[in-house]
Amino acid sequence: MELANQMTWVPKEDVALVACMVDLYNVGTYNTNTGFKAGYLNELERMLEKVLPHVMLKAKPNLESRIKTLKRDWATV
């Protein structure tokens, strides 16, 4: 993996990601007993595009990777 292709998340993006995940959970459309249903990353991508229009975060690999990192580091997502 080349380091030049990795992006650095800023706190503003992390806050927006977690806020959108909470909103997505509260709506209930993508909920299951163990987490989220398939397709939630695409909806999360659309939600983040509205909040952070010029960041251009993609469901895969950006959101998927960051959620995995947040789960590992915080064990709350």
N, C-alpha and C positions, 0 to 999 in steps of 0.2 A: 504494500500500500504506500502510495506516495504521500508525504506530508503536505505537499502543496495543494492537494485536493481536499484536505480537511478544513472544515470551517470552525471558527471559534464562536461560541454562543456568548452573547452579552446578557447581563441580568434582565434587561428589558424584554428580551426574547423568551427567557425562562419564565418570567412572570406571566407573559401573554400565553405561553404554552400551557402552564398549569391552570390559569384562569379558564382557558378554552376547554381543557379537559374536565374541569369541574362543571362548567356549563353543559357540556355534552353529557356528562353523567346525570345532571339534574333534569335534563330534558327526558331522558329515559329511553330514547329510540334505539340506542346502541348498547344497552346494558344487558349483561348476563349475570349469573350468580358468581362467576369467577373473574369478571372484568368487563371487557368490551367485545361486541360482536365484530365479525369480519366486516371490513369496509369503514371502520371508524377512523382510520388514518386519513382516508380521502376527505371525509367530512371535517376532520380536524384541520387539514390543509386549507380547505375553503374558509373555515372560520378564522384561521390565522391570517389569511390573505386580506380579510376585511380589517383586521386589527393592525397588521404590519404590512401595508401594501407593497412596499419596495424591497422587502427582505427576500422574497422568492424561496421560501422553504418548501421542500417537496416531501411527500409522505415517506417515500423511500429514496434515499437513505437517511435524510436529515432528521425527520421526526421520529422514525423508528429507532435510530441510534441514540438520540437524545433521551427518549423515554426509557430505553434500556439503561442508560447511564444514570438517570435520576432514580430508577428503581434500585440499582446497585448501591448508589451513594446514600440515599435517604430512606429506602424501604417504606415509602409512604404512597407511592404512585400506583 
